[in-house]
Amino acid sequence: MVGYAVERERIQWLKRLKDTRNILQQRLCNLIAEPLL
């Protein structure tokens, strides 16, 4: 049972990490695109 909880926690953490990376990438793209527009 403990292993299951840990796995679920890890999946949530990975998902949050991915979401954060996506947001950072979008911000970076906006920063780069801003001067070009």
N, CA, C and O atoms as CSV, one atom per row, in Angstrom:
chain,resi,resn,atom,element,x,y,z
A,1,MET,N,N,0.829,-1.207,0.000
A,1,MET,CA,C,0.000,0.000,0.000
A,1,MET,C,C,0.867,1.263,0.000
A,1,MET,O,O,0.549,2.248,-0.666
A,2,VAL,N,N,1.962,1.216,0.755
A,2,VAL,CA,C,2.852,2.378,0.843
A,2,VAL,C,C,3.457,2.682,-0.521
A,2,VAL,O,O,3.541,3.842,-0.927
A,3,GLY,N,N,3.876,1.640,-1.222
A,3,GLY,CA,C,4.484,1.820,-2.545
A,3,GLY,C,C,3.542,2.519,-3.519
A,3,GLY,O,O,3.961,3.334,-4.341
A,4,TYR,N,N,2.272,2.182,-3.408
A,4,TYR,CA,C,1.262,2.774,-4.286
A,4,TYR,C,C,1.156,4.278,-4.040
A,4,TYR,O,O,1.100,5.071,-4.980
A,5,ALA,N,N,1.129,4.657,-2.752
A,5,ALA,CA,C,1.032,6.073,-2.386
A,5,ALA,C,C,2.252,6.844,-2.890
A,5,ALA,O,O,2.125,7.953,-3.409
A,6,VAL,N,N,3.416,6.253,-2.733
A,6,VAL,CA,C,4.657,6.881,-3.191
A,6,VAL,C,C,4.628,7.073,-4.693
A,6,VAL,O,O,5.019,8.124,-5.200
A,7,GLU,N,N,4.163,6.054,-5.406
A,7,GLU,CA,C,4.102,6.122,-6.867
A,7,GLU,C,C,3.161,7.231,-7.316
A,7,GLU,O,O,3.466,7.986,-8.240
A,8,ARG,N,N,2.009,7.320,-6.646
A,8,ARG,CA,C,1.039,8.365,-6.990
A,8,ARG,C,C,1.634,9.746,-6.750
A,8,ARG,O,O,1.467,10.657,-7.562
A,9,GLU,N,N,2.330,9.891,-5.625
A,9,GLU,CA,C,2.982,11.157,-5.276
A,9,GLU,C,C,4.002,11.532,-6.344
A,9,GLU,O,O,4.093,12.689,-6.754
A,10,ARG,N,N,4.770,10.532,-6.791
A,10,ARG,CA,C,5.811,10.752,-7.790
A,10,ARG,C,C,5.207,11.189,-9.120
A,10,ARG,O,O,5.736,12.074,-9.793
A,11,ILE,N,N,4.094,10.559,-9.489
A,11,ILE,CA,C,3.424,10.897,-10.758
A,11,ILE,C,C,2.921,12.335,-10.707
A,11,ILE,O,O,3.075,13.087,-11.669
A,12,GLN,N,N,2.309,12.718,-9.564
A,12,GLN,CA,C,1.822,14.090,-9.409
A,12,GLN,C,C,2.973,15.078,-9.509
A,12,GLN,O,O,2.849,16.125,-10.145
A,13,TRP,N,N,4.100,14.741,-8.873
A,13,TRP,CA,C,5.273,15.608,-8.881
A,13,TRP,C,C,5.817,15.780,-10.294
A,13,TRP,O,O,6.158,16.886,-10.712
A,14,LEU,N,N,5.891,14.672,-11.019
A,14,LEU,CA,C,6.378,14.727,-12.406
A,14,LEU,C,C,5.460,15.571,-13.269
A,14,LEU,O,O,5.920,16.325,-14.126
A,15,LYS,N,N,4.144,15.439,-13.038
A,15,LYS,CA,C,3.178,16.211,-13.808
A,15,LYS,C,C,3.353,17.704,-13.533
A,15,LYS,O,O,3.314,18.524,-14.450
A,16,ARG,N,N,3.546,18.043,-12.262
A,16,ARG,CA,C,3.738,19.440,-11.883
A,16,ARG,C,C,5.021,19.978,-12.510
A,16,ARG,O,O,5.072,21.117,-12.974
A,17,LEU,N,N,6.050,19.141,-12.516
A,17,LEU,CA,C,7.330,19.527,-13.100
A,17,LEU,C,C,7.166,19.820,-14.586
A,17,LEU,O,O,7.718,20.790,-15.106
A,18,LYS,N,N,6.401,18.966,-15.261
A,18,LYS,CA,C,6.159,19.137,-16.696
A,18,LYS,C,C,5.378,20.420,-16.960
A,18,LYS,O,O,5.690,21.177,-17.880
A,19,ASP,N,N,4.353,20.649,-16.131
A,19,ASP,CA,C,3.546,21.869,-16.276
A,19,ASP,C,C,4.420,23.109,-16.110
A,19,ASP,O,O,4.322,24.062,-16.883
A,20,THR,N,N,5.284,23.080,-15.078
A,20,THR,CA,C,6.176,24.205,-14.817
A,20,THR,C,C,7.105,24.437,-15.998
A,20,THR,O,O,7.351,25.577,-16.392
A,21,ARG,N,N,7.620,23.347,-16.559
A,21,ARG,CA,C,8.535,23.458,-17.705
A,21,ARG,C,C,7.823,24.072,-18.904
A,21,ARG,O,O,8.387,24.906,-19.612
A,22,ASN,N,N,6.577,23.653,-19.127
A,22,ASN,CA,C,5.793,24.198,-20.237
A,22,ASN,C,C,5.589,25.700,-20.068
A,22,ASN,O,O,5.726,26.464,-21.024
A,23,ILE,N,N,5.260,26.118,-18.838
A,23,ILE,CA,C,5.036,27.535,-18.556
A,23,ILE,C,C,6.326,28.320,-18.778
A,23,ILE,O,O,6.309,29.394,-19.379
A,24,LEU,N,N,7.438,27.784,-18.293
A,24,LEU,CA,C,8.722,28.462,-18.465
A,24,LEU,C,C,9.084,28.581,-19.937
A,24,LEU,O,O,9.593,29.613,-20.374
A,25,GLN,N,N,8.824,27.524,-20.704
A,25,GLN,CA,C,9.125,27.547,-22.136
A,25,GLN,C,C,8.293,28.605,-22.848
A,25,GLN,O,O,8.793,29.315,-23.721
A,26,GLN,N,N,7.016,28.707,-22.471
A,26,GLN,CA,C,6.131,29.710,-23.079
A,26,GLN,C,C,6.632,31.113,-22.763
A,26,GLN,O,O,6.660,31.983,-23.634
A,27,ARG,N,N,7.029,31.327,-21.507
A,27,ARG,CA,C,7.533,32.642,-21.099
A,27,ARG,C,C,8.796,32.976,-21.873
A,27,ARG,O,O,8.986,34.103,-22.331
A,28,LEU,N,N,9.660,31.970,-22.009
A,28,LEU,CA,C,10.914,32.163,-22.737
A,28,LEU,C,C,10.635,32.529,-24.188
A,28,LEU,O,O,11.257,33.439,-24.736
A,29,CYS,N,N,9.703,31.821,-24.802
A,29,CYS,CA,C,9.329,32.097,-26.197
A,29,CYS,C,C,8.780,33.513,-26.323
A,29,CYS,O,O,9.082,34.220,-27.285
A,30,ASN,N,N,7.971,33.922,-25.344
A,30,ASN,CA,C,7.414,35.272,-25.362
A,30,ASN,C,C,8.521,36.314,-25.245
A,30,ASN,O,O,8.502,37.334,-25.935
A,31,LEU,N,N,9.475,36.050,-24.373
A,31,LEU,CA,C,10.585,36.988,-24.188
A,31,LEU,C,C,11.400,37.127,-25.468
A,31,LEU,O,O,11.814,38.225,-25.841
A,32,ILE,N,N,11.622,35.999,-26.131
A,32,ILE,CA,C,12.415,36.005,-27.362
A,32,ILE,C,C,11.642,36.650,-28.506
A,32,ILE,O,O,12.211,37.380,-29.317
A,33,ALA,N,N,10.344,36.375,-28.564
A,33,ALA,CA,C,9.514,36.879,-29.669
A,33,ALA,C,C,9.217,38.374,-29.535
A,33,ALA,O,O,9.061,39.076,-30.535
A,34,GLU,N,N,9.141,38.853,-28.295
A,34,GLU,CA,C,8.766,40.243,-28.033
A,34,GLU,C,C,9.594,41.247,-28.847
A,34,GLU,O,O,9.006,42.069,-29.550
A,35,PRO,N,N,10.918,41.216,-28.783
A,35,PRO,CA,C,11.726,42.191,-29.531
A,35,PRO,C,C,11.582,42.034,-31.045
A,35,PRO,O,O,11.751,42.999,-31.791
A,36,LEU,N,N,11.270,40.819,-31.496
A,36,LEU,CA,C,11.185,40.563,-32.937
A,36,LEU,C,C,9.908,41.122,-33.540
A,36,LEU,O,O,9.864,41.427,-34.731
A,37,LEU,N,N,8.869,41.259,-32.724
A,37,LEU,CA,C,7.580,41.737,-33.243
A,37,LEU,C,C,7.600,43.234,-33.523
A,37,LEU,O,O,6.596,43.794,-33.963
